[in-house]
Amino acid sequence: MAFSFTSPTFKHWGVTAEQIRELRTAINEVEFVNPTGKHGGLGSTAAHNELLKIIDSSKDYNMFVRRLNNWANYRLKGGVEALPDGLRIKK
């Protein structure tokens, strides 16, 4: 997932530009469910808006990661496993 458009928030949380680069997913690898689609297609705008809301409503990076994992379970094909390893909550 690319979050460069929200980098001031991540910077405030202490996340570096290098970490953001390492934690992103190539656009062509992003596939959605509920509804089924790909980046730029059906469901893409809704998914982006949901991600922005998660970022804006999270008090810190840890809260963001928890919420992102919950979101991934119902919006990404493959669920949490579709997230970059560094964004997955380890159980």
N, C-alpha and C positions, 0 to 999 in steps of 0.2 A: 504494500500500500504506500502510495506516495503522499506525504503530508507537508511538502515544502510550502504550501500556501498558508500553513498555520505555524510556521517556524517560530514566530515570536512567543507563542504559548509554550512550545517545546523548549525554547531557550530559557524562558522563565522557570521551567521545571528542571533545568540543568541538563537537558539532553543536547548533545553537540550535533553539529551538521554531519559529522562523520558517522555518528550513531544513527541518525535519520537515514543516511545513505545505506547503511548496513541492514536496516530494518524494513526496507521497502520491498515490494513485490513488483516484478515487471508487469506492466499493464496487460500484456497479452496473456498472462497467466491467471488473471482475475476472472473467476466465474461465479455468478450469483445463483441463488435459489430463492424462491418466494418473492418475486417471480424469477424464473430461469432466464439467464442472460449473461452477457459479457460486458466488460468495460465499454462504454459508449453506446450500448444497446439498451434493451428493455431492462428496467430496474436500476440502471446505472445512476441516474440523477437521484433517485430515492436513496440509494446506498450512500452516495456522497453526502447528501443532506443528513442522513442518520449519523455518519461518521463525524461531521462537523458538530452536530448536537452533542455527541459523546465527548468530543474534545472540549467544547465550550462549557459543558456542565461538570467536567471532572475537576476536582480541586487540586489534584497532583497527578504525576505520571503513573504511579501505582494504581490509582483509581481508574485512569484511562485504560491501562492494560487489562484490568479486571473487566471493565465494561466492553472493551474491544473483544475479549474472549467470549463473553456472552453473546455479543452481536454476531460474531463469526459462526457460532453454533447454529443460528437460524438464517444467516444471509449468505454464507460462503459455501460453495461446493467443497466438501471435505471438512467443513467446520473448522475448529481450532487448528487442525493439522494443515490447513491451507495458509495459515499465518506463518511469517518467518519465525524460525526457531526462537529468536530473541524476544518475541512478543507473546509466546505461549506460556501460560501459567503451568508450571510443572506440578504434577500431583504425586 
